[in-house]
């Protein structure tokens, strides 16, 4: 029963955890400043999330796919913000 609950809800729970990228991206674009944000750190996160997304696609695991699409897009937005306003 618990396993089924997690299987059903992990896409939403995983996506919720990825919201941190969107908060950071919002802050960068709103303030037009990313001077203290690490491009290297978010690039590493982007690569990691992309690998997890690819793995989810390979094994056809919807929660992994949904959560990591959310994270990949968010990390990409942060990276764009850093490149636009951080240098």
C-alpha positions as CSV (number, residue, x, y, z in Angstrom):
1,X,0.0,0.0,0.0
2,X,2.7,2.5,0.9
3,X,4.7,1.5,-2.2
4,X,1.7,2.2,-4.4
5,X,1.2,5.6,-2.7
6,X,4.8,6.6,-3.4
7,X,4.6,5.3,-6.9
8,X,1.5,7.4,-7.6
9,X,2.7,10.6,-6.0
10,X,6.5,10.8,-6.5
11,X,6.2,12.7,-9.8
12,X,4.5,15.5,-7.9
13,X,6.7,15.3,-4.9
14,X,9.9,15.1,-6.9
15,X,8.8,18.1,-9.0
16,X,8.0,20.1,-5.9
17,X,11.6,19.5,-4.7
18,X,12.9,21.0,-8.0
19,X,11.1,24.3,-7.4
20,X,14.3,25.6,-5.8
21,X,15.7,26.2,-9.4
22,X,12.7,28.3,-10.3
23,X,13.0,30.4,-7.2
24,X,16.7,31.0,-8.0
25,X,15.9,31.8,-11.6
26,X,13.2,34.2,-10.6
27,X,15.6,36.0,-8.2
28,X,18.2,36.3,-10.9
29,X,15.8,37.7,-13.6
30,X,14.0,40.0,-11.1
31,X,17.1,41.5,-9.7
32,X,19.1,41.3,-13.0
33,X,22.0,40.0,-11.0
34,X,23.7,36.6,-10.6
35,X,27.0,37.7,-9.3
36,X,27.0,35.4,-6.3
37,X,25.5,32.3,-8.1
38,X,27.8,29.6,-9.2
39,X,27.6,28.7,-12.9
40,X,29.7,25.6,-12.2
41,X,27.3,24.4,-9.5
42,X,24.2,24.7,-11.6
43,X,26.0,23.2,-14.6
44,X,26.8,20.1,-12.5
45,X,23.2,20.0,-11.3
46,X,22.0,20.3,-14.9
47,X,24.2,17.4,-16.0
48,X,23.1,15.2,-13.1
49,X,19.4,16.0,-13.7
50,X,19.8,15.3,-17.4
51,X,21.4,11.9,-16.6
52,X,18.5,11.0,-14.2
53,X,16.0,12.1,-16.9
54,X,17.7,9.9,-19.5
55,X,17.7,7.0,-17.1
56,X,14.0,7.6,-16.4
57,X,13.3,7.6,-20.1
58,X,15.2,4.4,-20.6
59,X,13.4,2.5,-17.8
60,X,10.1,4.3,-18.6
61,X,9.6,5.6,-15.1
62,X,7.1,8.4,-15.2
63,X,7.9,9.9,-11.7
64,X,11.6,10.1,-12.6
65,X,10.8,11.7,-16.0
66,X,8.4,14.3,-14.6
67,X,10.6,15.3,-11.7
68,X,13.7,15.6,-13.8
69,X,12.1,17.4,-16.7
70,X,11.1,20.0,-14.1
71,X,14.6,20.1,-12.7
72,X,16.4,20.3,-16.1
73,X,14.2,23.2,-17.2
74,X,14.7,25.0,-13.9
75,X,18.5,24.5,-13.9
76,X,18.7,25.7,-17.5
77,X,16.8,28.8,-16.6
78,X,19.2,29.5,-13.8
79,X,22.2,28.9,-16.1
80,X,20.7,31.3,-18.7
81,X,20.2,33.9,-16.0
82,X,23.8,33.5,-14.8
83,X,25.2,33.8,-18.3
84,X,23.0,36.8,-19.0
85,X,23.4,38.7,-15.7
86,X,26.4,37.2,-13.9
87,X,29.3,38.1,-16.1
